[in-house]
Amino acid sequence: QVQLVESGGGLVQAGGSLRLSCAASGSTFSIYAMGWFRQAPGKEREFVTAISWNGASTDYADSVKGRFTISRDNSKSTMYLQMNSLKPEDTAVYYCAAKRGRRAVVSAAYEYWGQGTQVTVSS
């Protein structure tokens, strides 16, 4: 079992940047594919990006392609989400998630979740 803790959220102006971190503990981090999801008020949780266990493969939602970058450092048991050119529509609670096996773009495939970190982008 793995425990996940997100950090790095906050308030930023449109066009700005934030870097989220997801620190894992309790299990061997490198066996898990990882993902970021987000949920805005009144909306369903949506896929943002995912990364394979070794960082070699990634997926991105169309809405964040070219602006967000996912990465991981298995030696630090940490995953990152670099968010650039932020827009007000990126405002949401961002969650990291872990699953064994291949990365996935659907939230139901993930076994473990963090508590979330709020990202607010002002216009």
Short mmCIF file of the C-alpha atoms (twelve columns), coordinates in Angstrom:
data_MODEL
# 
_entry.id   MODEL 
# 
loop_
_atom_site.group_PDB 
_atom_site.id 
_atom_site.type_symbol 
_atom_site.label_atom_id 
_atom_site.label_alt_id 
_atom_site.label_comp_id 
_atom_site.label_asym_id 
_atom_site.label_seq_id 
_atom_site.Cartn_x 
_atom_site.Cartn_y 
_atom_site.Cartn_z 
_atom_site.pdbx_PDB_model_num 
ATOM 1   C CA . GLN A 1   0.000   0.000  0.000   1 
ATOM 2   C CA . VAL A 2   1.220   3.517  -0.778  1 
ATOM 3   C CA . GLN A 3   0.388   6.837  0.833   1 
ATOM 4   C CA . LEU A 4   0.360   9.966  -1.335  1 
ATOM 5   C CA . VAL A 5   0.676   13.595 -0.265  1 
ATOM 6   C CA . GLU A 6   0.332   16.496 -2.702  1 
ATOM 7   C CA . SER A 7   1.842   19.931 -2.207  1 
ATOM 8   C CA . GLY A 8   2.578   23.063 -4.161  1 
ATOM 9   C CA . GLY A 9   -0.889  24.371 -4.850  1 
ATOM 10  C CA . GLY A 10  -1.843  27.996 -4.403  1 
ATOM 11  C CA . LEU A 11  -3.162  31.153 -5.983  1 
ATOM 12  C CA . VAL A 12  -1.566  32.388 -9.196  1 
ATOM 13  C CA . GLN A 13  -2.483  34.895 -11.888 1 
ATOM 14  C CA . ALA A 14  -3.400  33.784 -15.373 1 
ATOM 15  C CA . GLY A 15  -0.270  33.133 -17.397 1 
ATOM 16  C CA . GLY A 16  1.702   32.152 -14.324 1 
ATOM 17  C CA . SER A 17  3.235   28.856 -13.273 1 
ATOM 18  C CA . LEU A 18  3.037   26.390 -10.420 1 
ATOM 19  C CA . ARG A 19  4.801   23.153 -9.656  1 
ATOM 20  C CA . LEU A 20  2.912   20.456 -7.812  1 
ATOM 21  C CA . SER A 21  4.611   17.594 -6.011  1 
ATOM 22  C CA . CYS A 22  3.267   14.220 -4.950  1 
ATOM 23  C CA . ALA A 23  5.338   12.453 -2.313  1 
ATOM 24  C CA . ALA A 24  4.831   8.728  -1.869  1 
ATOM 25  C CA . SER A 25  5.579   6.519  1.098   1 
ATOM 26  C CA . GLY A 26  4.823   3.076  2.414   1 
ATOM 27  C CA . SER A 27  5.680   1.057  -0.643  1 
ATOM 28  C CA . THR A 28  8.129   0.828  -3.521  1 
ATOM 29  C CA . PHE A 29  7.300   3.904  -5.574  1 
ATOM 30  C CA . SER A 30  8.860   2.649  -8.789  1 
ATOM 31  C CA . ILE A 31  6.346   -0.150 -9.257  1 
ATOM 32  C CA . TYR A 32  3.456   2.278  -9.675  1 
ATOM 33  C CA . ALA A 33  2.218   4.153  -12.669 1 
ATOM 34  C CA . MET A 34  1.124   7.596  -11.547 1 
ATOM 35  C CA . GLY A 35  -1.434  10.133 -12.608 1 
ATOM 36  C CA . TRP A 36  -2.767  13.607 -11.919 1 
ATOM 37  C CA . PHE A 37  -6.470  14.336 -11.916 1 
ATOM 38  C CA . ARG A 38  -8.402  17.476 -11.082 1 
ATOM 39  C CA . GLN A 39  -11.871 18.395 -9.944  1 
ATOM 40  C CA . ALA A 40  -13.427 21.813 -10.269 1 
ATOM 41  C CA . PRO A 41  -16.472 22.864 -8.203  1 
ATOM 42  C CA . GLY A 42  -19.625 21.290 -9.568  1 
ATOM 43  C CA . LYS A 43  -17.734 19.153 -12.063 1 
ATOM 44  C CA . GLU A 44  -16.601 15.563 -12.221 1 
ATOM 45  C CA . ARG A 45  -13.022 14.577 -11.593 1 
ATOM 46  C CA . GLU A 46  -11.084 14.653 -14.859 1 
ATOM 47  C CA . PHE A 47  -7.852  13.221 -16.142 1 
ATOM 48  C CA . VAL A 48  -4.910  15.598 -16.494 1 
ATOM 49  C CA . THR A 49  -1.817  13.493 -17.148 1 
ATOM 50  C CA . ALA A 50  -0.197  10.128 -16.397 1 
ATOM 51  C CA . ILE A 51  3.284   8.654  -16.383 1 
ATOM 52  C CA . SER A 52  4.625   5.124  -16.534 1 
ATOM 53  C CA . TRP A 53  6.593   3.552  -13.706 1 
ATOM 54  C CA . ASN A 54  9.945   4.498  -15.239 1 
ATOM 55  C CA . GLY A 55  8.923   7.859  -16.664 1 
ATOM 56  C CA . ALA A 56  9.404   6.723  -20.243 1 
ATOM 57  C CA . SER A 57  5.783   7.155  -21.315 1 
ATOM 58  C CA . THR A 58  3.267   9.894  -20.622 1 
ATOM 59  C CA . ASP A 59  -0.257  10.897 -21.553 1 
ATOM 60  C CA . TYR A 60  -1.870  14.321 -21.417 1 
ATOM 61  C CA . ALA A 61  -5.386  15.648 -21.663 1 
ATOM 62  C CA . ASP A 62  -5.801  17.845 -24.732 1 
ATOM 63  C CA . SER A 63  -6.625  20.798 -22.509 1 
ATOM 64  C CA . VAL A 64  -3.151  20.809 -20.926 1 
ATOM 65  C CA . LYS A 65  -0.903  19.608 -23.752 1 
ATOM 66  C CA . GLY A 66  1.990   21.951 -24.311 1 
ATOM 67  C CA . ARG A 67  1.429   23.711 -20.979 1 
ATOM 68  C CA . PHE A 68  1.794   20.994 -18.333 1 
ATOM 69  C CA . THR A 69  4.650   18.536 -17.871 1 
ATOM 70  C CA . ILE A 70  4.584   15.442 -15.694 1 
ATOM 71  C CA . SER A 71  7.758   13.889 -14.341 1 
ATOM 72  C CA . ARG A 72  8.924   11.622 -11.564 1 
ATOM 73  C CA . ASP A 73  12.036  10.952 -9.527  1 
ATOM 74  C CA . ASN A 74  11.936  7.378  -8.292  1 
ATOM 75  C CA . SER A 75  14.990  7.947  -6.107  1 
ATOM 76  C CA . LYS A 76  12.930  10.519 -4.171  1 
ATOM 77  C CA . SER A 77  9.594   8.680  -4.433  1 
ATOM 78  C CA . THR A 78  8.105   11.862 -5.824  1 
ATOM 79  C CA . MET A 79  6.095   12.860 -8.859  1 
ATOM 80  C CA . TYR A 80  5.815   16.396 -10.200 1 
ATOM 81  C CA . LEU A 81  3.457   18.454 -12.307 1 
ATOM 82  C CA . GLN A 82  4.919   21.584 -13.843 1 
ATOM 83  C CA . MET A 83  2.067   23.858 -14.888 1 
ATOM 84  C CA . ASN A 84  2.828   26.808 -17.153 1 
ATOM 85  C CA . SER A 85  0.635   29.354 -18.906 1 
ATOM 86  C CA . LEU A 86  -2.096  28.730 -16.384 1 
ATOM 87  C CA . LYS A 87  -5.654  29.696 -17.228 1 
ATOM 88  C CA . PRO A 88  -8.656  30.392 -14.976 1 
ATOM 89  C CA . GLU A 89  -10.210 27.160 -16.239 1 
ATOM 90  C CA . ASP A 90  -7.319  25.252 -14.661 1 
ATOM 91  C CA . THR A 91  -8.721  26.163 -11.248 1 
ATOM 92  C CA . ALA A 92  -9.471  22.931 -9.387  1 
ATOM 93  C CA . VAL A 93  -8.356  20.592 -6.656  1 
ATOM 94  C CA . TYR A 94  -5.517  18.520 -8.073  1 
ATOM 95  C CA . TYR A 95  -5.105  14.916 -6.973  1 
ATOM 96  C CA . CYS A 96  -2.270  12.490 -7.529  1 
ATOM 97  C CA . ALA A 97  -2.996  8.811  -7.884  1 
ATOM 98  C CA . ALA A 98  -1.099  5.527  -8.135  1 
ATOM 99  C CA . LYS A 99  -1.778  2.152  -9.711  1 
ATOM 100 C CA . ARG A 100 0.135   -0.989 -10.346 1 
ATOM 101 C CA . GLY A 101 0.725   -1.931 -13.953 1 
ATOM 102 C CA . ARG A 102 0.281   0.282  -16.968 1 
ATOM 103 C CA . ARG A 103 -0.607  3.952  -16.716 1 
ATOM 104 C CA . ALA A 104 -4.253  4.799  -17.312 1 
ATOM 105 C CA . VAL A 105 -6.407  7.812  -18.123 1 
ATOM 106 C CA . VAL A 106 -9.499  6.788  -16.175 1 
ATOM 107 C CA . SER A 107 -9.750  7.523  -12.478 1 
ATOM 108 C CA . ALA A 108 -11.415 4.204  -11.685 1 
ATOM 109 C CA . ALA A 109 -8.199  2.385  -12.638 1 
ATOM 110 C CA . TYR A 110 -6.215  3.993  -9.844  1 
ATOM 111 C CA . GLU A 111 -5.916  2.310  -6.467  1 
ATOM 112 C CA . TYR A 112 -4.441  5.012  -4.259  1 
ATOM 113 C CA . TRP A 113 -5.171  8.721  -3.985  1 
ATOM 114 C CA . GLY A 114 -3.796  11.751 -2.243  1 
ATOM 115 C CA . GLN A 115 -5.915  14.274 -0.385  1 
ATOM 116 C CA . GLY A 116 -5.617  16.924 -3.075  1 
ATOM 117 C CA . THR A 117 -4.145  20.405 -3.342  1 
ATOM 118 C CA . GLN A 118 -6.050  23.509 -4.413  1 
ATOM 119 C CA . VAL A 119 -4.931  25.440 -7.473  1 
ATOM 120 C CA . THR A 120 -6.643  28.758 -8.114  1 
ATOM 121 C CA . VAL A 121 -5.903  30.827 -11.208 1 
ATOM 122 C CA . SER A 122 -7.166  34.394 -11.188 1 
ATOM 123 C CA . SER A 123 -7.984  36.304 -14.356 1 
# 
